[in-house]
Amino acid sequence: MDTDKSQANNSGEFSLLGFAAFLVIVSLFMFVSTKAGTRGVGVCMMVGALIQQISGRIEYGWEGRPPSGYITGWVAAVLNLVFVILGLAMLIWPDIAMGILGWDKK
C-alpha cells in the first residue's frame, strides 16, 4: 500500500524533539526531584503551546496516524493561551501542581 505524502503530517522533525523532551522530563523526575520534573513539564507545555500557536492550528486524532482534523482560529489561540497559563502555573507553583496531579504522595 502506497502512502499519500500529501495527507501525512510533517511531524517527523518534532518527534525527535518530543522524544528528547520526554527523556529530559523523566531524568528530572528520577535524578533531581519531583518538583524539578513538574517544572520541566510546565516548560514543555509552554513550548508546545507556542509551537502550536506559530503553526496556527492544533492537530487532533489518533497518535501515529494522520490528523483527523485541526482546531484553528480564535479557538486555537484561546486553547494555546490556556496551555501557556497552565504551564506557567506549573513552573511557578510546582507544589500546588503536584498536589492537584497527585505526584506528591509518598
Secondary structure, 3 states (H helix, E strand, C coil): CCCCCCCCCCCHHHHHHHHHHHHHHHHHHHHHCHHHHHHHHHHHHHHHHHHHHHHCEEEECCCCCCCCEEEEHHHHHHHHHHHHHHHHHHHHCHHHHHHHHCCCCC
